[in-house]
Amino acid sequence: MSRVQKLFDEVKLADKQAVLLTKPSNIFYISGFTGEGCLLLTKGLQAIITDFRYTEQAERQAPGFSVHMIGNGVSHMDLAYGLMKDEGIGSLLYEDDEFTVRSFEKTKSVMEGIAFESIRNAPEKVREVKDDGEIALIEEACDISCRAFDWLLGELKPGMTEIEARLKLDFKMLELGGDGLAFDTIVAGGENGSLPHAIPGQRKFQLGDMITFDFGAKKGGYCADMTRTVALGQPKDEMRRIYDIVLQAQETCEALLAPGKNCREVDRVARDIIDNAGYKGRFGHGLGHAVGIDIHESPRLSPACDATLVTGHTMTVEPGIYVPGLGGVRIENTCVITADGGRTLVHAPKDLVIL
Ligand SMILES: [Mn+2]
């Protein structure tokens, strides 16, 4: 089934109803178009509305779509309204989490007589289940990330700064074929490891540091997400113990992944392991999240998510322990839910690496 049809089924599109997509990740998923603009979909029309910079690109990237160019005082919404009138459209499903208040007011004033209704993240819902092609791209992105990291391990030395290590890793991911980076790479050495989303800085690595790297390449529009914590020289006894606890939580929960599993319950298992090992309150984020075109997608492995895992979900499993003044450990794989369980798409070793 085409992705447009999947979306129409999800929203139960009526004959006189249109869908307007303005979020780049949803536009890309539905059409393949990566430029600026919006998508207007009805039962009789699949249109990309864009400007001169992207019209040829849209024709190349989205062959099944008609491409409409704004200009001469005609805005995206003017053009969309004209197309809707031609189709006799009376109501519009739009992304209420994307529009600014200003652009929504403007759109309403342009589209006289149209009833507006939230699409309620239906495109994101359809995107939750990945097809084989999408999974292959995520696995390729993970493979590039793993190979870049394996190379980086041979480069890490005392005296190197977090920023220098980050630059080397980012460059290698691009050199190995990444189209880009899935997000800003995190490098956190020594006591900085207690910051789950540390910004790489001028701190120099020292012997005895544990260093956390959270990173991912992009391939074909899809993200990788992985985290490893490694030691430079022999780490402190407590850090080694923390590593073992995080590894146990990660491996236990990765092995639990399967269709039918409740997201909140998988998160609970990791939280119990960490709490019972004496680190209650030191794992303050969710266990994981879905990964795809966006780095953070639904569902989530978190206390707040009651969703059920199904085949084709691509989920991270990333427990961590963070102790201010000491440091932190996080270990993360991106995994796909399969018919009989789960499979990691990240093939880097997880046992503690001591450099
Ligand atoms: Mn992650």
Boltz pocket constraint, residues with backbone or C-beta under 6 A from the ligand:
constraints:
  - pocket:
      binder: B
      contacts: [[A, 225], [A, 226], [A, 295], [A, 316], [A, 318], [A, 332]]
      max_distance: 6.0
